[in-house]
Amino acid sequence: MLVEQLIFIIVAFALFVYMFFQLIKKNDTKYVPILAIEAIRNRNRFYTNIFYR
């Protein structure tokens, strides 16, 4: 179960980075704060799964 969660988190982070750079490329920056909050949430989930299991 831990492996599946780590794979999901890595894929979610990769999609986030891709979407972030696509939005920056299109100069559509109104969603950047929302994406930053998502990155913080995913980072916390990643650390929780690695260090507290």
N, C-alpha and C positions, 0 to 999 in steps of 0.2 A: 504494500500500500504506500509505503514511503517513496518507492521508486516512481510510481505513477504520479504522485503529487509533485515530485521534483521535476519530472518531465513536463507536466502541465505548467508549472511555474516558469520553467525555462522557455517554453513555447509562448506563454503569455507575455513574458518580458521581451522576447524577440519581436512579437507582433506589435507591442507597445513602441519599441524603438523604431520599427519600420513606419508605423503610423505617424509617430512624432516627426520623423524626418520628412515624410511626405507632406505633412501639414506645413512645416517650415519652408519646404521647397515651393509650395503653392502660395506662401505668404498668408496663410489662413491661421492666424495666431489666437483667435478667440477661444480655442479649445485647449490651449497650452496649460492653463491652471488646472483644469479637470484632469488632464493627462498626468500632470505632476503629482496630483493627489493619488491617482491610480498607481503610479510608480512607487510611492511611499507605502501604500497598502500592500502591494505585491512584495516589496522588499521585506516588510515586517512578517508576512506570511512565510517567505522563504527562510528567514532566520529562525522563526519559531519551529518550522519543520526540521531544520538541521540540528539545532542546539538543544531543543527541549523534548526530544523523543527518546 
